[in-house]
Amino acid sequence: MSWAKLLGRNVTAEPPSKTELDNLRSIVSRSLRDAVATGLSADARFVMAYDAKKWKKGTGNFLYSR
């Protein structure tokens, strides 16, 4: 179901809190650090860096989560 359809039901959009944004920033920072860790395959590095960038743009949906 799309976000637009959900908004038509009992779902409302709320602005993010500072805590939420701080948590997302920490995820981005951690993922970017992880992406340059030694011993990772090129594919894993790409996925981590790509996901971090998506979170930074606000469209994140991590493929790998902790």
C-alpha positions as CSV (number, residue, x, y, z in Angstrom):
1,M,0.0,0.0,0.0
2,S,1.3,3.4,-0.9
3,W,1.9,6.2,1.6
4,A,-0.8,8.3,-0.1
5,K,-3.4,5.5,0.5
6,L,-2.3,5.1,4.1
7,L,-2.7,8.8,4.7
8,G,-6.3,8.4,3.6
9,R,-6.9,6.0,6.5
10,N,-6.1,6.3,10.2
11,V,-2.5,7.2,9.5
12,T,-1.1,10.7,9.9
13,A,2.2,12.2,9.0
14,E,4.3,13.5,11.9
15,P,7.5,15.5,11.8
16,P,10.5,13.5,13.0
17,S,11.9,14.3,16.5
18,K,15.5,15.4,17.1
19,T,16.1,12.0,18.7
20,E,14.8,10.2,15.6
21,L,17.1,12.3,13.4
22,D,20.1,11.8,15.7
23,N,19.5,8.0,15.6
24,L,19.3,8.0,11.8
25,R,22.5,10.1,11.6
26,S,24.3,7.6,13.8
27,I,23.1,4.7,11.5
28,V,24.6,6.6,8.5
29,S,27.9,7.2,10.4
30,R,28.1,3.6,11.5
31,S,27.3,2.3,8.0
32,L,29.9,4.5,6.4
33,R,32.5,3.3,8.9
34,D,31.5,-0.3,8.3
35,A,31.8,0.1,4.6
36,V,35.5,0.7,4.8
37,A,36.2,-2.1,7.3
38,T,38.9,-4.6,6.2
39,G,37.8,-8.1,5.2
40,L,34.6,-7.1,3.5
41,S,33.8,-8.1,0.0
42,A,33.4,-5.4,-2.6
43,D,29.7,-6.2,-2.8
44,A,29.2,-5.8,1.0
45,R,31.1,-2.5,0.9
46,F,28.9,-1.3,-1.9
47,V,25.7,-2.3,-0.2
48,M,26.7,-0.6,3.1
49,A,27.8,2.6,1.4
50,Y,24.7,2.6,-0.8
51,D,22.3,2.1,2.1
52,A,24.1,4.8,4.2
53,K,23.7,7.2,1.3
54,K,20.0,6.3,1.0
55,W,19.5,7.0,4.7
56,K,21.3,10.3,4.4
57,K,18.9,11.3,1.6
58,G,15.9,10.1,3.7
59,T,14.9,7.2,1.5
60,G,16.7,4.5,3.5
61,N,15.6,0.9,3.8
62,F,18.6,-1.1,5.0
63,L,19.3,-4.4,3.4
64,Y,21.5,-5.3,6.4
65,S,20.5,-4.3,9.8
66,R,21.9,-4.8,13.2
